[in-house]
Amino acid sequence: MPEGDTVWNTARVLHRTLAGARLTGSEFRVPQLAATDLTGWTVRKSVSRGKHLLLRLVAPPEDAPPGNAPGGAVPGGGGARWTLHSHLRMKGAWRAYAPGERWTARPAHLIRVVLRTPQAVAVGYHLHELALVPTAEEDSLVGHLGPDLLGTDWDPAEAVRRLAAHPDVTIGEALLDQRNLAGVGNLYKCEILFLRGVSPWTPVRAVPDLAGTVALAQKLLAANRGRWTQSTTGSLHRGQTSYVYGRRAQPCRRCGTAIRKEELGARVTYWCPVCQPERPAG
């Protein structure tokens, strides 16, 4: 399940694989970009913004723009800078292969993008919100996001302000709202609240230390940055990486009480009824 740290890692893999290379071929298996050809374009950079991936490219001066570029042409002609945006949501992934290597990560019918260079092939599976926009207009896709927990723009005070602006929303739902802070997914939501001893159903206004909750969120994601195994316990051993997430009916690591699982909003939530205060009645 991709969260902010997973997307950060994915962006770095794509950057190492593609940055500085000229594309020798491209294929889009989505209707809105089906006629787009990025052959000859150069990849400048791959970055993450919360759970969004931004692959920044530059068109070669001598080449024509993609056939269905927004507005029908590249602003400023050849050499203009564009961004390929994608979102991983629940099951999306990018994989890098050597030329000629078999693509084994996912079934072929899930492929949405293929980008080729002389040294590598990047394949995007089950991607969402694919769009090609001028880099100067990236904000049209990610400008609504709150401070990025793993970004250079991270601003804990602004994250606290955004959370506090909706005092009656449950803290479980507020942490998942990417407009407040960008990068927290369901795993981290559950783990953060367990470690803070806060029920997921607590209204934001009743969270005793909102700044401490935000600080812990950033600390946990930063600790897992650069590795694929996500751990909030400090252990990387199978079955020992989380306190409550994915552990329904198993004993709490602190008190031994059975971990509970229930829906909150549109997502499932795991929590310990003893270590975390019970949600208020009604």
Backbone bond lengths (Angstrom), bond angles and torsions (degrees), N, CA, C in turn:
res aa  C-N    CA-C-N  psi(-1)  N-CA   C-N-CA  omega(-1)  CA-C   N-CA-C  phi
1 M - - - 1.466 - - 1.527 108.59 -
2 P 1.325 119.08 105.08 1.460 121.24 -176.28 1.528 112.68 -62.77
3 E 1.314 116.36 128.89 1.456 122.69 171.16 1.520 106.83 -124.39
4 G 1.322 117.01 -174.18 1.451 119.59 -172.26 1.519 114.55 -54.93
5 D 1.340 117.05 -40.40 1.456 119.30 -179.00 1.528 111.94 -70.63
6 T 1.345 116.56 -36.33 1.466 119.90 177.48 1.523 110.99 -64.28
7 V 1.334 116.21 -41.98 1.466 120.04 179.63 1.529 109.87 -67.50
8 W 1.329 116.85 -38.65 1.470 121.30 175.90 1.525 109.86 -58.22
9 N 1.335 116.19 -47.09 1.462 120.39 178.89 1.527 111.42 -61.69
10 T 1.326 116.01 -42.38 1.464 120.58 -179.40 1.523 110.76 -62.34
11 A 1.325 116.39 -42.06 1.463 120.17 178.99 1.523 111.09 -61.01
12 R 1.335 116.66 -37.43 1.469 119.93 -179.86 1.522 111.30 -69.85
13 V 1.333 116.77 -37.44 1.458 120.00 176.78 1.530 110.06 -62.36
14 L 1.330 116.40 -45.73 1.461 120.10 179.01 1.526 111.13 -63.91
15 H 1.327 116.25 -36.61 1.467 118.90 179.56 1.524 110.35 -65.31
16 R 1.327 116.88 -46.03 1.470 119.98 179.19 1.526 111.11 -63.59
17 T 1.331 116.28 -33.75 1.456 120.83 -176.09 1.520 113.03 -78.75
18 L 1.345 116.45 -39.12 1.458 119.86 -167.99 1.525 115.76 -115.30
19 A 1.308 118.78 -25.58 1.474 120.65 -171.04 1.527 111.20 -58.57
20 G 1.313 115.28 130.40 1.456 122.18 179.47 1.511 114.46 86.99
21 A 1.332 116.95 -8.17 1.469 120.40 -177.61 1.517 111.30 -93.12
22 R 1.325 114.99 149.83 1.464 121.04 173.91 1.520 108.48 -94.22
23 L 1.313 116.46 131.81 1.457 121.00 -178.18 1.525 110.74 -71.59
24 T 1.313 114.79 130.67 1.467 120.06 177.19 1.528 111.32 -96.73
25 G 1.311 116.43 -4.87 1.455 120.85 177.63 1.509 110.55 -178.67
26 S 1.323 116.37 155.63 1.456 121.75 176.22 1.515 109.15 -149.13
27 E 1.331 115.03 153.00 1.454 120.63 178.72 1.516 108.18 -146.84
28 F 1.331 115.89 127.53 1.460 121.63 177.46 1.522 109.06 -115.46
29 R 1.323 115.85 125.30 1.453 120.88 -178.96 1.522 110.40 -108.53
30 V 1.322 114.78 46.49 1.458 122.57 174.77 1.529 107.08 -135.37
31 P 1.321 118.57 143.09 1.466 120.77 -174.02 1.517 114.48 -56.25
32 Q 1.343 117.03 -42.22 1.461 119.04 -172.74 1.529 113.45 -69.49
33 L 1.332 118.40 -17.49 1.461 121.03 -179.27 1.531 112.35 -125.19
34 A 1.322 116.40 12.97 1.463 120.40 -172.89 1.528 113.14 -58.31
35 A 1.323 118.21 -32.73 1.466 121.13 -177.61 1.520 113.21 -92.81
36 T 1.314 117.48 2.54 1.461 121.46 -176.59 1.526 111.43 -79.37
37 D 1.326 116.68 132.81 1.454 122.20 177.68 1.522 108.85 -125.57
38 L 1.314 116.82 115.55 1.464 121.56 -178.71 1.534 112.11 -100.96
39 T 1.306 117.27 14.98 1.460 120.09 177.75 1.529 110.19 -57.35
40 G 1.314 116.51 130.53 1.456 121.07 -179.18 1.510 114.41 93.23
41 W 1.323 116.53 -12.35 1.461 119.89 178.67 1.526 109.77 -78.19
42 T 1.330 117.29 152.07 1.458 122.86 -179.68 1.522 110.14 -108.60
43 V 1.315 115.93 133.92 1.465 120.99 177.12 1.520 108.67 -83.54
44 R 1.312 116.24 123.09 1.464 120.63 179.36 1.522 112.16 -89.66
45 K 1.329 115.39 -44.44 1.462 118.11 -169.42 1.516 110.02 -163.99
46 S 1.317 116.12 151.02 1.463 122.21 171.57 1.518 107.84 -124.83
47 V 1.331 116.50 124.28 1.464 120.92 -178.48 1.526 109.52 -135.53
48 S 1.315 114.89 160.98 1.460 120.48 174.67 1.516 109.15 -110.60
49 R 1.329 114.55 153.63 1.471 121.20 173.98 1.523 105.10 -138.91
50 G 1.333 116.41 97.55 1.453 119.12 -172.54 1.513 109.37 63.38
51 K 1.322 116.91 -119.13 1.462 122.00 179.09 1.522 112.05 -100.24
52 H 1.332 117.46 11.58 1.459 122.18 -178.61 1.527 110.46 -103.49
53 L 1.326 115.86 144.67 1.455 122.27 176.39 1.526 109.55 -109.07
54 L 1.321 115.82 134.42 1.455 121.66 -179.05 1.525 108.62 -125.65
55 L 1.320 115.58 112.23 1.463 121.63 178.69 1.526 107.00 -103.48
56 R 1.309 116.31 110.98 1.465 121.19 -174.07 1.519 110.51 -95.01
57 L 1.335 114.79 132.51 1.462 121.50 -174.31 1.523 110.34 -131.76
58 V 1.328 114.41 164.69 1.459 120.39 174.12 1.519 108.39 -131.98
59 A 1.327 115.97 134.44 1.458 121.08 179.48 1.528 109.79 -78.61
60 P 1.320 117.38 140.65 1.469 119.49 178.43 1.521 110.34 -68.76
61 P 1.326 119.07 140.88 1.463 121.57 -177.89 1.519 113.62 -55.84
62 E 1.330 117.12 -32.38 1.464 119.71 -174.60 1.519 113.66 -86.97
63 D 1.344 118.10 -7.99 1.462 120.44 -173.58 1.519 112.39 -101.04
64 A 1.314 115.06 156.33 1.464 120.96 174.86 1.521 109.20 -79.96
65 P 1.339 117.08 160.15 1.467 120.80 178.89 1.515 111.50 -72.93
66 P 1.339 117.08 167.61 1.457 119.68 175.76 1.517 110.68 -56.28
67 G 1.322 116.55 150.58 1.459 120.71 -175.30 1.507 114.43 -61.04
68 N 1.336 117.68 -30.50 1.462 118.18 -179.12 1.513 111.21 -122.19
69 A 1.340 116.18 35.64 1.452 119.26 176.77 1.517 110.00 -59.64
70 P 1.331 118.03 147.51 1.460 119.89 179.37 1.526 111.13 -52.37
71 G 1.297 116.27 131.28 1.450 120.42 -179.46 1.511 112.97 80.45
72 G 1.360 116.66 -3.90 1.455 120.20 176.92 1.514 114.64 82.91
73 A 1.325 118.37 -0.70 1.456 120.71 179.70 1.517 109.25 -159.06
74 V 1.326 116.07 157.34 1.456 121.08 175.91 1.520 108.78 -81.88
75 P 1.352 118.86 121.32 1.451 120.49 178.18 1.521 111.14 -56.59
76 G 1.293 116.90 129.69 1.451 120.88 179.25 1.516 113.24 84.35
77 G 1.358 116.62 1.44 1.457 119.63 178.50 1.503 112.17 77.75
78 G 1.352 117.01 -160.52 1.444 122.69 179.93 1.518 111.32 -58.43
79 G 1.329 115.87 153.19 1.456 120.83 -178.49 1.511 113.25 85.97
80 A 1.333 117.67 -2.81 1.458 120.40 179.71 1.528 110.43 -70.95
81 R 1.313 115.50 156.01 1.452 121.58 -176.68 1.523 111.08 -102.25
82 W 1.323 114.46 130.55 1.453 121.76 -178.23 1.517 110.13 -129.48
83 T 1.321 116.07 161.17 1.465 121.68 179.27 1.521 109.95 -127.61
84 L 1.326 115.50 129.44 1.457 121.45 171.86 1.522 107.38 -94.99
85 H 1.324 115.32 114.59 1.464 121.71 -176.61 1.522 110.05 -100.39
86 S 1.331 116.85 139.58 1.456 121.30 172.33 1.518 109.93 -145.85
87 H 1.323 115.15 155.54 1.461 122.41 178.56 1.529 107.46 -127.56
88 L 1.336 116.50 133.67 1.460 120.12 -176.94 1.529 113.35 -83.67
89 R 1.331 116.74 -23.10 1.475 120.76 -175.32 1.520 110.91 47.42
90 M 1.333 117.32 -130.76 1.463 120.12 -173.43 1.527 113.86 -85.48
91 K 1.342 117.25 -35.24 1.457 119.54 -170.04 1.521 114.81 -129.10
92 G 1.330 117.76 7.67 1.453 119.73 -177.91 1.522 112.61 -73.28
93 A 1.328 116.02 158.05 1.461 121.48 179.30 1.522 110.19 -163.59
94 W 1.314 115.90 150.75 1.459 123.14 168.26 1.526 107.36 -113.27
95 R 1.330 116.94 141.25 1.452 121.63 175.68 1.521 109.55 -131.89
96 A 1.320 116.30 146.05 1.460 122.12 178.87 1.522 109.50 -110.61
97 Y 1.322 115.77 134.25 1.464 121.74 -179.39 1.524 109.63 -129.12
98 A 1.317 115.20 157.18 1.464 120.04 170.44 1.524 108.72 -78.15
99 P 1.330 118.21 150.53 1.468 119.58 176.90 1.529 110.75 -54.54
100 G 1.309 116.39 130.53 1.449 120.98 -179.88 1.512 114.77 88.24
101 E 1.332 116.95 -12.38 1.462 120.26 178.79 1.529 110.27 -72.93
102 R 1.315 116.76 145.25 1.462 121.24 179.79 1.529 110.09 -72.46
103 W 1.317 115.70 136.46 1.461 121.03 179.38 1.528 108.75 -86.75
104 T 1.283 117.01 104.91 1.460 120.91 -171.03 1.526 114.32 -114.28
105 A 1.325 118.94 -2.87 1.458 120.31 -171.61 1.526 113.30 -65.55
106 R 1.324 116.80 -42.14 1.458 121.55 -176.28 1.526 109.63 -143.92
107 P 1.342 118.39 164.90 1.471 120.21 175.12 1.528 111.01 -60.30
108 A 1.315 116.27 147.74 1.463 121.88 -175.47 1.526 112.43 -61.27
109 H 1.334 117.73 -30.64 1.463 118.76 -176.90 1.526 112.21 -70.03
110 L 1.331 118.13 -9.68 1.467 121.37 177.76 1.525 112.77 -91.89
111 I 1.323 117.21 -4.63 1.463 120.20 -178.96 1.523 109.96 -69.85
112 R 1.312 116.09 132.31 1.463 121.73 178.44 1.531 112.64 -116.06
113 V 1.328 116.86 -28.52 1.469 121.13 -177.73 1.522 109.53 -143.65
114 V 1.338 115.80 140.63 1.460 121.49 171.23 1.528 107.36 -131.56
115 L 1.327 116.99 125.15 1.458 122.42 177.90 1.530 108.15 -122.80
116 R 1.331 116.43 126.09 1.456 121.02 -175.64 1.532 111.39 -114.54
117 T 1.329 114.94 140.86 1.455 122.17 170.72 1.533 106.52 -131.01
118 P 1.326 118.57 171.59 1.470 118.92 178.41 1.533 113.07 -60.61
119 Q 1.333 117.17 -26.63 1.462 120.51 -174.50 1.529 114.30 -103.04
120 A 1.334 119.09 -17.06 1.461 119.57 -172.22 1.521 111.27 -158.93
121 V 1.323 113.88 165.23 1.460 121.95 173.47 1.530 107.12 -129.14
122 A 1.329 116.76 125.51 1.460 121.93 176.34 1.521 108.33 -104.07
123 V 1.327 116.50 127.66 1.458 121.99 -176.82 1.525 108.99 -121.41
124 G 1.330 115.74 126.37 1.459 121.08 178.79 1.513 111.05 -103.13
125 Y 1.333 116.94 123.04 1.457 122.88 -177.73 1.529 110.75 -107.84
126 H 1.315 115.55 137.64 1.467 122.11 170.21 1.530 111.48 52.05
127 L 1.324 116.89 38.59 1.459 121.55 -179.65 1.520 110.92 -81.37
128 H 1.323 115.25 155.78 1.458 121.38 -178.93 1.528 109.93 -128.98
129 E 1.319 115.03 162.24 1.469 122.75 175.38 1.524 111.96 55.02
130 L 1.331 116.53 35.28 1.458 119.51 178.52 1.524 110.47 -65.00
131 A 1.318 114.89 131.45 1.463 119.57 179.99 1.515 109.15 -154.97
132 L 1.322 116.56 147.43 1.449 123.17 175.06 1.520 107.47 -117.06
133 V 1.337 115.96 113.71 1.464 120.82 -175.22 1.525 109.71 -132.56
134 P 1.325 117.81 155.48 1.464 118.92 172.27 1.526 109.83 -56.68
135 T 1.317 117.06 138.06 1.462 120.21 -177.58 1.527 111.18 -56.93
136 A 1.307 117.09 -33.52 1.463 120.35 179.09 1.524 112.32 -64.64
137 E 1.342 116.90 -14.44 1.460 120.81 -178.63 1.529 112.62 -109.79
138 E 1.329 117.69 19.91 1.461 120.44 178.36 1.518 112.87 -56.32
139 D 1.308 116.46 -32.71 1.467 119.76 -178.34 1.522 112.65 -61.27
140 S 1.329 117.04 -21.80 1.461 118.99 177.42 1.522 111.19 -65.36
141 L 1.335 116.90 -18.58 1.458 122.14 -179.06 1.522 113.06 -108.28
142 V 1.333 117.66 -32.12 1.471 119.90 -175.44 1.522 113.34 -127.26
143 G 1.319 117.31 3.98 1.461 119.63 -177.09 1.519 114.41 -67.53
144 H 1.333 116.62 -18.50 1.462 120.29 -179.43 1.520 112.64 -80.05
145 L 1.326 117.27 -11.82 1.460 120.83 -174.58 1.524 111.91 -71.55
146 G 1.329 114.59 150.24 1.450 119.89 174.43 1.521 110.48 -77.49
147 P 1.332 117.53 -175.20 1.464 120.65 179.27 1.531 111.23 -55.69
148 D 1.318 115.51 138.01 1.460 122.10 -177.65 1.526 108.85 -83.03
149 L 1.334 116.57 120.90 1.461 121.74 -177.80 1.519 112.97 -57.57
150 L 1.335 117.72 -27.80 1.456 121.53 -179.18 1.529 112.03 -115.48
151 G 1.297 116.60 14.78 1.461 120.58 -176.18 1.512 113.31 -101.58
152 T 1.317 115.24 167.01 1.464 120.44 177.35 1.520 111.52 -69.19
153 D 1.340 116.18 -16.19 1.467 120.32 -179.17 1.529 111.87 -91.89
154 W 1.328 118.48 7.46 1.462 120.16 -175.64 1.527 110.73 -55.62
155 D 1.322 115.15 125.78 1.464 122.29 -177.16 1.523 107.68 -138.30
156 P 1.332 118.52 94.61 1.467 120.24 -176.23 1.524 113.62 -60.29
157 A 1.320 117.19 -35.30 1.460 119.70 179.63 1.532 110.99 -64.37
158 E 1.328 116.38 -39.20 1.461 120.09 178.35 1.523 110.93 -68.59
159 A 1.339 116.95 -37.35 1.458 120.28 177.08 1.523 110.41 -62.93
160 V 1.312 117.25 -43.53 1.473 121.18 177.81 1.526 110.14 -62.75
161 R 1.317 116.51 -41.78 1.473 120.03 -179.89 1.518 110.84 -61.49
162 R 1.317 116.93 -43.15 1.466 120.52 -178.75 1.522 110.99 -67.18
163 L 1.320 117.25 -40.97 1.458 120.06 177.56 1.532 110.65 -63.01
164 A 1.318 116.26 -46.10 1.459 121.10 -176.40 1.523 112.70 -67.89
165 A 1.328 116.70 -18.22 1.466 119.92 -179.28 1.527 112.43 -69.81
166 H 1.338 117.27 -11.15 1.468 122.06 178.85 1.525 108.61 -127.94
167 P 1.319 117.24 71.11 1.468 121.91 -169.64 1.514 115.70 -64.77
168 D 1.315 117.99 -23.31 1.462 119.70 -175.56 1.525 113.86 -93.15
169 V 1.320 117.29 -6.06 1.456 121.33 177.19 1.529 108.89 -75.39
170 T 1.321 117.85 143.78 1.459 119.05 177.59 1.529 109.83 -66.23
171 I 1.312 116.63 147.86 1.458 119.84 -178.96 1.527 110.85 -64.94
172 G 1.330 117.20 -29.79 1.463 119.68 176.81 1.509 112.18 -62.33
173 E 1.316 117.21 -42.51 1.459 121.08 179.02 1.527 111.29 -75.11
174 A 1.333 116.66 -36.62 1.459 120.79 -177.41 1.519 112.15 -64.91
175 L 1.340 117.01 -37.77 1.459 119.50 179.77 1.524 112.25 -67.45
176 L 1.331 116.62 -27.71 1.463 120.12 179.30 1.521 112.76 -83.79
177 D 1.325 117.73 -12.84 1.458 121.62 -179.59 1.523 108.46 -76.91
178 Q 1.323 116.37 108.15 1.460 121.10 -174.75 1.528 112.95 -66.84
179 R 1.313 117.22 -11.61 1.468 120.01 175.40 1.520 111.50 -74.56
180 N 1.314 117.14 -17.10 1.466 121.36 178.23 1.525 111.58 -88.51
181 L 1.309 115.86 -53.31 1.463 122.64 174.58 1.519 106.60 -152.17
182 A 1.315 115.37 138.68 1.462 120.24 -169.05 1.522 111.22 -100.40
183 G 1.336 115.57 120.31 1.453 119.53 173.99 1.509 115.63 135.13
184 V 1.336 118.08 -22.01 1.462 120.64 -179.14 1.527 110.01 -77.20
185 G 1.337 115.99 127.94 1.453 121.95 173.31 1.512 110.00 -112.87
186 N 1.310 116.42 -169.44 1.457 120.69 -172.81 1.531 112.85 -65.25
187 L 1.324 116.96 -38.48 1.461 119.66 178.36 1.525 110.80 -59.68
188 Y 1.323 115.87 -52.39 1.463 118.77 -177.61 1.522 111.98 -67.44
189 K 1.319 116.91 -35.44 1.466 119.19 176.78 1.522 110.33 -54.21
190 C 1.337 116.07 -51.65 1.467 120.72 -177.71 1.527 111.65 -63.42
191 E 1.315 116.65 -43.84 1.460 120.75 -176.37 1.526 112.00 -69.85
192 I 1.327 117.02 -41.36 1.470 120.96 178.46 1.520 110.27 -58.80
193 L 1.318 116.69 -47.67 1.459 120.29 -175.94 1.522 111.93 -69.34
194 F 1.333 117.63 -33.99 1.463 118.91 174.66 1.530 110.01 -63.74
195 L 1.315 116.63 -48.03 1.463 120.38 -177.83 1.528 112.26 -64.48
196 R 1.317 116.84 -27.90 1.469 120.78 177.72 1.528 112.23 -88.28
197 G 1.345 117.01 -7.81 1.459 120.39 -179.79 1.513 113.08 69.27
198 V 1.327 115.99 33.82 1.469 121.59 -175.79 1.522 109.43 -117.40
199 S 1.326 116.91 133.17 1.456 120.79 175.05 1.519 110.31 -67.36
200 P 1.337 117.92 139.54 1.465 119.93 177.21 1.526 112.68 -60.82
201 W 1.331 117.95 -21.71 1.464 121.79 -178.03 1.529 112.92 -88.81
202 T 1.313 117.52 1.15 1.467 120.70 179.01 1.525 110.22 -67.95
203 P 1.346 118.21 130.13 1.471 118.93 174.86 1.529 110.22 -63.28
204 V 1.296 116.51 148.31 1.463 120.74 -178.89 1.525 111.05 -52.91
205 R 1.331 117.12 -39.81 1.465 120.51 -178.25 1.527 112.98 -62.23
206 A 1.343 116.92 -21.55 1.468 120.30 -176.40 1.534 112.78 -99.88
207 V 1.325 117.16 -0.11 1.468 119.83 177.38 1.518 108.03 -70.33
208 P 1.343 118.47 122.14 1.458 120.08 -171.43 1.523 115.57 -64.01
209 D 1.321 118.47 -34.99 1.463 120.97 -177.78 1.515 108.70 -140.12
210 L 1.316 116.06 84.28 1.460 120.82 -176.48 1.529 110.65 -64.29
211 A 1.331 117.09 -37.54 1.462 120.24 179.25 1.527 110.96 -64.24
212 G 1.335 116.95 -37.95 1.457 120.24 177.67 1.519 111.94 -66.22
213 T 1.327 116.71 -36.36 1.459 121.26 177.71 1.520 110.45 -64.82
214 V 1.313 116.71 -43.88 1.465 121.76 178.82 1.528 110.62 -64.40
215 A 1.328 116.48 -42.78 1.463 120.37 179.87 1.527 111.19 -62.14
216 L 1.325 116.91 -40.25 1.460 120.36 178.97 1.524 111.12 -66.25
217 A 1.328 116.99 -39.19 1.464 120.61 178.12 1.528 110.30 -56.68
218 Q 1.314 115.77 -47.55 1.467 119.16 -179.21 1.523 111.28 -66.40
219 K 1.313 116.84 -38.29 1.463 121.16 -179.09 1.527 111.36 -63.66
220 L 1.329 117.01 -42.96 1.466 120.54 -177.95 1.526 111.57 -67.31
221 L 1.335 116.95 -45.88 1.463 118.72 179.56 1.522 111.10 -64.73
222 A 1.326 116.76 -40.88 1.459 119.94 -179.63 1.529 111.09 -64.57
223 A 1.337 117.26 -34.75 1.461 121.11 -179.71 1.521 111.59 -65.82
224 N 1.329 117.11 -29.87 1.464 121.11 -178.04 1.524 113.17 -96.21
225 R 1.299 116.76 -3.13 1.460 120.48 178.78 1.528 109.59 -64.41
226 G 1.336 115.42 133.71 1.457 119.44 178.20 1.512 114.20 94.26
227 R 1.342 117.98 -1.60 1.467 120.77 175.10 1.516 108.40 -138.52
228 W 1.330 115.98 156.87 1.458 120.36 -174.78 1.522 112.62 -91.75
229 T 1.316 117.92 -22.55 1.464 120.53 177.14 1.516 109.29 -84.31
230 Q 1.317 117.16 118.90 1.456 121.88 -179.23 1.522 109.39 -90.26
231 S 1.313 116.32 124.79 1.460 121.02 179.55 1.517 110.24 -134.74
232 T 1.325 115.72 135.19 1.465 121.13 173.80 1.520 110.99 -111.76
233 T 1.325 116.99 -6.00 1.460 121.63 -178.24 1.518 112.65 -96.76
234 G 1.317 116.44 -16.31 1.452 120.71 -174.90 1.509 112.56 98.50
235 S 1.333 117.32 -11.41 1.464 121.31 178.88 1.522 110.07 -101.71
236 L 1.321 115.48 141.61 1.458 121.01 176.84 1.524 111.72 -105.20
237 H 1.319 117.14 7.03 1.460 121.11 -179.92 1.525 110.73 -77.46
238 R 1.316 116.25 142.61 1.458 121.77 179.77 1.531 110.08 -54.69
239 G 1.323 115.55 132.70 1.456 121.05 178.55 1.512 114.40 83.18
240 Q 1.332 117.30 -0.67 1.458 120.36 -177.24 1.530 112.92 -123.81
241 T 1.326 116.98 12.19 1.467 119.43 -171.27 1.524 114.18 -90.06
242 S 1.338 118.47 -12.26 1.459 120.07 -177.68 1.527 110.68 -132.85
243 Y 1.326 114.95 158.88 1.469 121.26 176.63 1.525 111.35 -87.66
244 V 1.330 115.90 -46.97 1.468 118.64 -176.99 1.523 113.44 -128.02
245 Y 1.309 118.25 -31.85 1.457 120.76 -174.05 1.530 111.03 -61.80
246 G 1.343 115.45 128.77 1.459 120.70 179.10 1.515 114.35 72.76
247 R 1.331 118.01 13.73 1.468 121.17 -173.45 1.532 112.34 -118.50
248 R 1.305 118.73 33.36 1.464 121.25 179.81 1.530 111.20 -53.55
249 A 1.333 114.54 132.52 1.466 124.73 177.48 1.527 113.58 72.53
250 Q 1.318 117.90 -4.22 1.465 119.81 175.08 1.525 109.64 -84.58
251 P 1.321 118.81 156.09 1.467 120.62 -176.81 1.522 112.38 -69.90
252 C 1.312 114.88 138.17 1.463 120.60 175.19 1.524 108.83 -59.05
253 R 1.311 116.96 138.06 1.462 121.61 -178.16 1.525 111.80 -69.58
254 R 1.334 117.16 -14.92 1.461 120.45 179.28 1.529 112.69 -99.18
255 C 1.342 116.21 -48.38 1.465 118.62 -171.31 1.518 114.37 -117.19
256 G 1.332 117.97 -11.22 1.445 121.05 178.31 1.515 115.43 87.98
257 T 1.322 117.85 -6.15 1.464 121.58 178.25 1.528 110.38 -68.80
258 A 1.321 117.07 146.34 1.460 120.56 -179.88 1.528 110.79 -65.26
259 I 1.319 115.99 130.21 1.466 121.55 177.57 1.526 108.46 -69.07
260 R 1.317 115.44 139.53 1.455 120.63 179.69 1.521 111.30 -105.51
261 K 1.330 114.18 158.07 1.463 121.74 179.00 1.525 108.14 -135.76
262 E 1.322 116.16 131.82 1.456 120.96 -179.78 1.522 109.27 -157.27
263 E 1.301 117.23 157.82 1.456 120.56 178.43 1.519 110.76 -80.12
264 L 1.313 115.39 138.99 1.462 123.02 173.23 1.512 106.08 -133.71
265 G 1.336 115.94 113.36 1.447 118.76 -172.04 1.521 108.11 67.06
266 A 1.311 115.98 -128.99 1.469 120.00 -178.44 1.522 112.21 -100.80
267 R 1.341 118.29 7.96 1.456 121.02 -174.97 1.522 111.03 -127.31
268 V 1.323 115.81 152.53 1.454 119.65 175.83 1.522 109.19 -77.78
269 T 1.321 115.47 151.45 1.452 121.37 -178.78 1.523 109.34 -131.74
270 Y 1.316 115.62 137.52 1.462 121.71 175.59 1.530 107.87 -111.86
271 W 1.326 116.43 139.90 1.465 119.15 177.96 1.523 110.21 -161.99
272 C 1.331 115.10 162.69 1.457 121.80 176.08 1.517 108.36 -102.73
273 P 1.335 119.04 120.76 1.458 121.31 -176.22 1.529 114.08 -68.57
274 V 1.333 117.06 -14.85 1.466 120.04 179.38 1.535 110.95 -96.10
275 C 1.307 116.96 -47.10 1.467 120.56 -177.96 1.519 112.36 -74.23
276 Q 1.326 116.46 -20.94 1.461 121.89 178.08 1.527 107.93 -119.35
277 P 1.316 117.61 131.77 1.467 119.92 -177.84 1.526 110.85 -55.65
278 E 1.315 116.17 143.77 1.467 120.26 176.87 1.508 109.55 -62.49
279 R 1.332 116.06 147.21 1.450 120.11 177.49 1.523 109.85 -65.92
280 P 1.334 117.61 148.30 1.454 120.22 -179.27 1.503 112.46 -65.18
281 A 1.332 116.42 147.55 1.467 121.21 178.85 1.512 110.46 -60.94
282 G 1.364 116.22 140.04 1.478 120.46 178.80 1.498 111.99 78.66
